[in-house]
Structures are given as structure tokens and as C-alpha cells.
Amino acid sequence: MAKNTPKKKSGKSKAKQTSFSTLDFTPGFWLGHWKEAIIIPFLAFALYWMSLSFGYVLDDQIVITDNQFTKEGFSGILDILSTESFTGYFGSQKDLVAGARYRPLSIVTFAIEQEIFGNNAFIRHFGNIFLYGLCGLLIFRILSILVPDKKNTPWLLSIPFLAAALYILHPVHSEVVANVKGRDEIMTALGAMGALYFVLRYLSTKNNLYLIISGVAMFLGLMSKENAITFLAVIPLTMYFFTNAKSKEYLVALTPSLIAAILYMVIRTNVIGYVLSSGKVITDLMNDPFVQMNAVEKLATIIYTLGEYLRLLVIPHPLTHDYYPYHIPIMNFGKPGTLISLALYIGLAYVFFKFWKSKSIYAWSIGFFVITISIVSNLVFPVGTFMNERFIFIPSIAFSLVCAYGLITHGWHSEKPLFKWGALAVIVLLASGYTFKTYTRVPAWESAFTLNGSAVMVSPKSARSNCFMATALYEYGSGLEDKEEQLKAYEEAEFYADRSLAIYPQYLSANQIKSGLVALRYQQHKKLGKLLKEFTEILNNKPQVQYIQQYMEYLNGREDKEKLADFYYNVGYELLAKQKGMYPLAITYLKLGEQIAPNDSRILFGLGKSLYNGGDQVQGKQYLEKAYSINPALRDLN
């Protein structure tokens, strides 16, 4: 009896440890899975080969084409590493979005490519596809450890391979791969998943070298994008579900990643000057979509978008790169979308807490999904938009695993022929549907024109998509030689600019493009009164539009002085000074008026009041006295 007791204990321990995985790192894995190693990256290139001929779109301008540090190649790398990620584009740190951005590593790769290959879009798109295929291989390898093949399962229907293949095929990843800037998401996934992989290797071998490599991988992931920090929770979650690690082992395994996270946060804080908040209030709707909402509406809208992520994973249609206000409407807790989303997440929580003790794959997948999506949910801190398809690049790993695990475990391995062959049919339909949707979505990323044209069809209520379409049409029209076709392009551009402004009247970019289109129209019909009226309306919406100031400088000396002087007084004093209290800007316009009408008492009066109220009382009094000497009646004005 005494001899049998230890055997029973040992058996229980082994059963518990091998509940889902043996953490088997036997040499020769890739030799035994060479077919999967070829097919997974092949799928990536088969889906995205079209993008190799594409140019740059969206934020590629910020990180590549108009980024001064990137364009310097190797010599710009130090600047990339030592400044906030938008600095190379704007010339200084602007703090436009909450928390700023410090994601230098992908930009460093763009600088390296710039040095070696020049401004070669082909190379950069190739790099994205290559890294995406590599990401698929890493997911396959990790899942092969956590959910190993059954001996009687064809390799095409093994859970790890099917999950990795479905992940690569999923259309929701098209933005990340087809848009060069999306490389930061891929590199983050490689770093974070790499950290998890090497922790698993350490647990299997107790080789401290793997711990060091896991910390390095985590640091590289964080330097690509902050999302990798969620793996500080994913790693212990995985250890709990797939190993019998003791408390000390959790601490040891996680320490390198913790050190990496602390190091990253120290560097980030020193570079941008603060941890999360600069203290600057974000008032631009395009940088904080919740500024026009109360707390209840904000929470309801966030819950709704979380449900939208689930919907996109299940039904990836329609797809758009633009989820800015108000493609996602302002929600409340009386709307079905919010309530359905809330119910879904309550259901996920129920499944997690019901099955976490039994270490169910489904419970782990729910935990993985919720942890990795938390940082981009807007619940932790504002991310600058309601949602984005690229934000579920890492969380969708869990969804792919759930699909593969469910279809194989409860379908293909079922003794019932209906379930068995039904599951196979679902797999074929799913893979075919994903392939078709991805293949038809990728061409949208060819150019700004194709991308924005696609966006305004799906996101007509987004101020941003309409503004970007107006800009794309303006640029398209500028390149046309046929004057009639050019005018048609400009008219269509103005339609989208007006639609953008109807959604968000204070949108700077939309007002900027609108002012340019108004000026173009003036050049055709020369109706100065209409031009000045529309300029006044634009400045009332957004006084910071610089193009109007520049164009008025051009008009000075070319148009009716009296009409221009009326405009400068009304805009400079009545609007900017009296109504808005924007004295420096008011002075700018009034000075333009002074250039063409140096003895106009109204202009001088406006300048005097603006200077005086703006802090320059000496010069303000001088202008006022000059105005009063010309027109004493002005003394009675406020």
C-alpha cells in the first residue's frame, strides 16, 4: 500500500500538469512541421502581394514621408529614439493626444530602410508582409506548445495550424498589413508573444538565458507600441492555465518583463516629460472623441465599441479605417447596441469565472482577449479615437484559437458524422470567406484616393473620412489638365468638406480645405463679396485657419480696398477681438488691413483696442488716439 500511494499522487500531478500542454520543446519541431512553416507565410504573401505596388497613405506621412528624422536614415535614429514619435513630423512635441506617443522602434526600421533603399514603398510593404508571416509562425509555435496536436489528427486540421491560418486570413488585419505604418502593431505582437514564448521555454528547461531573452523581447515589443505591457498579465494567465508553476516561479518568470516595462516607462517619461498626462486639456474632437459627451454617454459608447470589436471578429463586414466621430454615434444605456454589448461581456465574464478553475481553453481565450483589448478600450485612458480595426490585431489571436479549438474538438473529433463533416464545411466556408473579404479589401489601401473613397462609403457620418476625401479630391483635381474635369473634382471635394463641417464645424483640417476650395472658386468667378463672406464663416468656426491669412495677403493690392478693409475690421475686431477675445490673431488681420488702409479709423480703432486689451497698453493708446483724431465719434464705442 505504501508503494502505491506515491504513484497515485504522481499520477494526479502529471494529469494536472498535462491538462492542456506538455510544454514540449523537443528539438526538430520545424523539421517535423515544415509544411506548416511554408504555408503560413505563403498565405500572408498570397493575400497581400497586391500591396507591394502600393504607395503611402494615412499616418505613413507622419512616420515616413514627412518625418524629418526618418528621411535622415541612420543619422536620424538617435533623434527618433530620443523624441516623442510625432516630433519628426511636427518639428516639436505637440501633445495632441492624451499620453503622447513614444513608439520609436518601427520608425527606426523605416529610417534603416531609408538609408539602404531610399524612399522605396515596395521594400516597406514587403517588410510588413514578411513580419506578418513571421507573426503567424510564432502564433503557430506557441499554440503547438499550449494545445499540442493529437496523433490521429491530420496536420491541416490540427488546432495550432488552423488557428494560425485563420488568424493570417482574417480580414480585420488588412489595415495593419496593407498600411506601412501598421508595422508597429506587428512588431508589438512579435515582441509580446516572443516574451511569452521564451517564458515557456524557461519553464520547460530552467535555463536562465531564456528569461533574459524574454525580457529583451518584451522591451522591443514595448518600444514598438505600449500594448505589449498587457502581457505582464497574459504571461501569468498562461502559466496558470497551462502549467503547475509555483508562486516563486511566477515571480521569477515575470521579473525580466517587469524590468523591461519599468525601463521602457523610465525612458518614455524622460523623453516625453510625463507618465500619462501633460496636464494639457484635449479639446479637439479628432484627438479625443468623447469631449462632447457626459460620463454616462462616454461609458455607454465605450461598451458599445467593445461589442463592435466582437462583431467584427465574427462578421468582418463592412470594414473601414475610420471610426472617428461620428461613425460611432453617441450612445446611452437605453440603446440596444449598448445593452447587447454589455450582455455579451457579462456572458464572457460568466464563462471565464465558471471555467477558469478547470483551466478551459475557452476561459484562457476570454482572459487573453479582455486583457489585451483593455489598453485600447478607452476604459484605461483615451486612445484618440472610438476604435480601430488594428487595435484587435493581438486580441484576435484568442478568437482564432476559439474558432479552431471549437471546430476541431467538438466538430472534427466528434463521433457524429453530421458534426464531423459539418465542422469541416464550416472551416472551408470560413477560410474561403476570410480570403475573399481580405482580397477585396486590400486594394482600398492602394492610395489616399482609393482609401478615402472606400471610407466615405462605409463611414459617411465621420467628419474625418469626409475631410480626407475632400483633400484627396482636391489633390486629384490639382493634377488634372482638363479644366472641366478639374472643376468637377473641386466641386465634389467641396461637397465632402461641407459634409465634414456639418458633423464637426470646428474641425481645423476641414475648415482648411474648405478655405482652399472657396479660394479656387473665387479664382473662377471673381466674386469677392462671396469669398469674404465664406472666409468670415470659416473664421467664425475655426479662427486658426492659416490659409485665409495667407490668401488675404495675396489679395491685398489686387482687390477693392474698401471691401477688404470692411472684412479686416469685421473679422479682426468684431469677431476675433470682441466676440472671441483672440487678440494676437485679431491684431494679425487688422495689421493686414492697415497695410491697405493706413488711415482707416475703424482699422486703427480695432488695432488700438486689441493691443490694449492684449497687454500692450502703450501701443494700444497710440493707435486709439490716432483713430480718435480721424473720427472723434469712435470714443463712444466700446
Residue pairs with C-beta under 8 A, 6 or more apart in sequence:
13 244
16 244
17 243
17 244
19 242
19 359
20 146
20 147
20 241
20 242
20 359
20 361
21 145
21 146
21 147
21 148
21 242
21 243
22 148
23 145
23 200
23 203
23 204
23 242
23 243
24 145
24 148
24 204
25 145
25 201
25 204
25 205
29 141
29 144
30 37
33 140
33 144
33 155
35 155
36 140
36 155
36 161
36 164
37 137
39 161
39 165
40 133
40 136
40 137
40 140
40 161
40 164
40 165
40 168
41 130
41 133
41 134
41 136
41 137
42 133
43 133
43 136
43 165
43 168
43 169
44 129
44 130
44 132
44 133
44 136
44 168
44 177
45 129
45 133
47 168
47 169
47 177
47 435
47 438
47 439
47 442
48 125
48 128
48 129
48 132
48 177
48 178
48 442
49 129
50 442
50 443
50 446
51 125
51 128
51 129
51 177
51 178
51 442
51 445
51 446
52 122
52 125
52 126
52 129
53 122
53 446
54 121
54 125
54 178
54 445
54 446
54 447
55 121
55 446
55 447
56 64
56 65
56 121
56 180
57 179
57 445
57 447
57 448
57 451
58 179
58 181
58 321
58 448
58 451
59 179
59 181
60 179
60 180
60 181
61 89
62 86
62 89
62 181
63 70
63 85
63 88
63 89
63 106
63 107
63 110
63 181
64 70
64 110
64 114
64 119
64 124
64 180
64 181
65 119
66 89
67 88
67 89
67 107
67 110
68 76
68 88
68 89
68 91
69 76
69 77
69 79
69 80
69 83
69 87
69 88
69 107
69 111
70 76
70 80
70 88
70 107
70 110
70 111
70 114
71 114
71 119
72 79
72 111
72 114
73 111
73 112
73 114
73 115
74 111
74 112
74 115
76 88
76 111
77 108
77 111
77 112
79 87
79 88
80 88
80 104
80 107
80 108
80 111
81 104
81 108
82 271
83 93
83 271
84 93
84 100
84 101
84 102
84 271
84 272
85 100
85 101
85 102
85 103
85 104
85 107
86 93
86 94
86 96
86 100
86 101
87 93
88 107
93 100
93 272
93 273
95 278
95 280
96 282
96 284
96 287
97 282
97 287
97 288
97 382
97 383
97 384
98 276
98 277
98 282
98 287
98 288
98 381
98 382
98 383
98 384
99 276
99 277
99 381
99 382
100 272
100 274
100 278
102 226
102 267
102 268
102 271
102 272
103 184
103 223
103 224
103 225
103 226
104 223
105 184
105 187
105 220
105 223
105 224
106 181
106 183
106 184
106 187
106 224
106 225
109 127
109 183
109 187
110 124
110 180
110 183
113 120
113 123
113 124
113 127
117 123
121 180
124 180
124 183
125 178
125 180
127 183
128 176
128 177
128 178
128 180
128 182
128 183
128 186
129 177
131 183
131 186
131 187
131 190
132 168
132 173
132 176
132 177
132 186
133 168
134 190
135 186
135 189
135 190
135 193
136 164
136 165
136 167
136 168
137 164
138 190
138 193
138 194
138 197
139 163
139 164
139 167
139 193
139 397
139 400
140 160
140 161
140 163
140 164
141 160
141 197
142 193
142 196
142 197
142 200
143 159
143 160
143 163
143 164
143 401
144 158
144 160
145 197
145 200
146 200
146 238
146 242
147 159
147 160
147 163
147 361
147 401
147 405
148 160
149 155
149 158
149 159
149 160
150 158
150 413
153 408
153 412
153 413
155 161
156 162
157 408
157 412
157 424
157 427
158 408
159 401
159 404
159 405
159 408
159 409
160 404
162 403
162 404
162 407
162 408
162 427
163 397
163 400
163 401
163 403
163 404
163 405
164 400
165 431
166 400
166 403
166 404
166 430
166 431
166 434
167 173
167 396
167 397
167 400
169 431
169 434
169 435
169 438
170 313
170 316
170 396
170 400
170 434
170 438
171 316
171 317
171 319
171 434
171 437
171 438
171 441
172 312
172 313
172 316
172 319
172 389
172 392
172 396
173 389
173 393
173 396
173 438
174 319
174 389
174 438
174 441
174 442
174 445
175 182
175 319
175 321
175 388
175 389
175 390
175 445
176 182
176 185
176 186
176 389
176 390
176 393
177 186
178 442
178 444
178 445
179 321
179 445
182 390
184 224
184 225
185 225
185 227
185 390
185 393
185 394
186 393
187 220
187 221
187 224
187 225
188 221
188 222
188 224
188 225
188 227
188 228
188 394
189 221
189 393
189 394
189 397
190 217
190 220
190 221
191 217
191 218
191 219
191 220
191 221
191 222
191 223
191 224
191 228
192 217
192 218
192 221
192 227
192 228
192 230
192 231
192 234
192 394
193 231
193 397
194 213
194 214
194 217
194 218
194 220
194 221
195 214
195 215
195 217
195 218
195 221
195 228
195 231
195 235
195 256
195 257
195 260
196 214
196 231
196 234
196 235
196 238
197 214
197 217
198 210
198 211
198 213
198 214
198 217
199 210
199 211
199 214
199 235
199 238
199 239
199 253
199 254
199 257
200 238
200 242
201 207
201 210
202 208
202 210
202 211
202 214
202 253
203 239
203 243
203 245
203 249
203 253
211 252
211 253
211 255
211 256
212 256
214 253
214 256
214 257
215 255
215 256
215 257
215 259
215 260
216 256
216 260
218 228
218 231
218 256
218 257
218 260
218 261
219 260
219 263
219 264
221 228
221 231
222 228
222 229
222 260
222 261
222 264
223 264
226 375
227 372
227 375
227 376
227 394
229 261
229 264
229 375
230 371
230 372
230 374
230 375
230 394
231 257
231 372
232 254
232 257
232 258
232 261
233 371
234 368
234 371
234 372
235 253
235 254
235 257
236 250
236 253
236 254
237 364
237 367
237 368
237 371
238 364
238 368
239 245
239 249
239 250
239 253
240 359
241 356
241 359
241 363
241 364
241 367
242 359
242 364
245 253
265 275
268 275
269 275
272 278
276 381
282 288
282 291
282 382
283 291
284 291
284 508
285 291
285 292
285 325
285 463
285 504
285 506
285 507
286 324
286 325
286 463
286 464
286 504
286 507
286 509
287 384
288 382
288 384
289 324
289 325
289 328
289 384
289 385
289 386
290 297
290 298
290 301
290 378
290 382
292 325
292 330
293 301
293 330
296 332
296 333
297 330
297 331
297 332
298 378
300 331
300 332
300 333
300 335
300 338
301 328
301 329
301 330
301 331
301 338
301 386
302 377
302 378
302 379
303 331
303 338
303 341
303 342
303 345
304 328
304 331
304 335
304 337
304 338
304 341
305 323
305 328
305 377
305 378
305 386
305 387
306 341
306 345
306 373
306 377
307 337
307 338
307 340
307 341
307 342
307 344
307 345
308 328
308 341
308 387
309 373
309 387
309 391
309 392
309 395
310 341
310 344
312 319
312 389
312 392
313 392
313 396
313 399
316 434
316 437
317 437
318 458
319 389
319 437
319 441
319 458
320 327
320 389
320 454
320 455
320 458
320 459
320 465
321 388
321 389
321 451
321 455
322 455
322 458
322 459
322 462
322 464
322 465
322 468
323 385
323 386
323 387
323 388
323 459
323 462
324 385
324 386
324 459
324 462
324 463
324 464
324 465
325 386
325 462
325 463
325 464
325 503
325 504
326 461
326 462
326 463
326 503
327 386
327 458
327 459
327 461
327 462
327 465
328 386
328 387
329 461
331 337
331 338
332 338
333 339
333 342
348 366
348 369
348 370
349 366
351 362
351 363
351 366
352 363
352 366
352 367
352 370
354 363
355 362
355 363
356 363
356 367
361 401
361 402
361 405
362 402
362 405
365 398
365 399
365 401
365 402
365 405
366 398
368 395
368 397
368 398
369 395
369 398
369 399
372 394
372 395
372 397
372 398
373 391
373 392
373 395
374 380
376 383
376 387
376 388
376 391
378 386
383 391
403 430
407 423
407 426
407 427
408 423
410 419
410 423
411 419
411 420
411 422
411 423
411 424
411 426
412 420
412 423
412 424
413 420
414 420
414 423
443 450
444 450
444 451
444 453
444 454
445 451
448 468
448 471
448 472
448 475
449 472
449 473
449 475
449 476
452 465
452 468
452 469
452 471
452 472
453 469
453 472
455 462
455 465
455 468
455 469
456 462
456 465
456 466
456 469
456 496
459 465
460 466
460 499
461 503
462 503
463 500
463 501
463 503
463 504
463 507
463 510
464 500
466 496
466 497
466 499
466 500
466 503
466 510
467 496
467 497
467 500
467 507
467 509
467 510
467 513
469 493
469 496
470 493
470 494
470 495
470 496
470 497
470 500
470 510
470 513
470 514
470 517
471 493
471 509
471 513
473 489
473 490
473 492
473 493
473 496
474 489
474 490
474 493
474 513
474 516
474 517
476 489
477 485
477 486
477 487
477 488
477 489
477 490
477 493
478 486
480 486
480 489
487 524
490 517
490 520
490 521
493 513
493 517
494 514
494 517
494 521
497 510
497 513
497 514
497 517
498 514
500 507
500 510
501 507
501 510
501 511
501 514
501 541
504 510
505 541
505 542
506 541
506 542
507 542
508 542
508 544
508 545
511 538
511 541
511 542
511 545
512 545
512 546
512 547
514 538
515 535
515 538
515 545
515 547
515 548
515 551
516 547
518 531
518 534
518 535
518 538
519 531
519 547
519 551
521 531
522 528
522 530
522 531
528 559
528 560
528 563
529 563
532 563
532 564
532 566
532 567
535 548
535 551
535 552
535 567
535 571
536 567
536 570
536 571
536 575
538 545
538 548
539 545
539 548
539 571
539 575
539 576
540 575
543 575
543 576
543 580
543 582
543 585
544 585
549 588
549 589
549 592
552 564
552 567
552 568
552 589
552 592
553 592
555 564
556 564
556 592
556 595
556 596
557 596
561 596
561 597
564 593
564 596
564 597
565 593
565 596
565 597
565 600
565 602
565 603
567 593
568 589
568 590
568 592
568 593
568 597
568 603
568 606
569 590
569 593
569 600
569 602
569 603
569 606
571 589
572 586
572 587
572 588
572 589
572 590
572 593
572 603
572 606
572 607
572 610
573 586
573 590
573 602
573 605
573 606
573 609
573 610
576 582
576 583
576 585
576 586
576 589
576 610
577 583
577 586
577 606
577 609
577 610
577 613
578 638
581 613
583 610
583 611
583 613
583 614
583 615
584 614
586 606
586 610
586 614
587 607
587 610
587 611
587 614
590 603
590 606
590 607
590 610
591 607
593 600
593 603
593 606
594 600
594 603
594 604
594 607
597 603
599 630
601 627
601 630
601 631
601 634
602 627
602 631
602 634
604 623
604 624
604 626
604 627
604 630
605 623
605 624
605 627
605 628
605 631
605 634
605 637
607 620
607 623
608 620
608 621
608 622
608 623
608 624
608 625
608 626
608 627
609 620
609 624
610 620
611 617
611 619
611 620
611 623
612 620
612 621
612 624
613 620
614 620
627 634
628 634
628 635
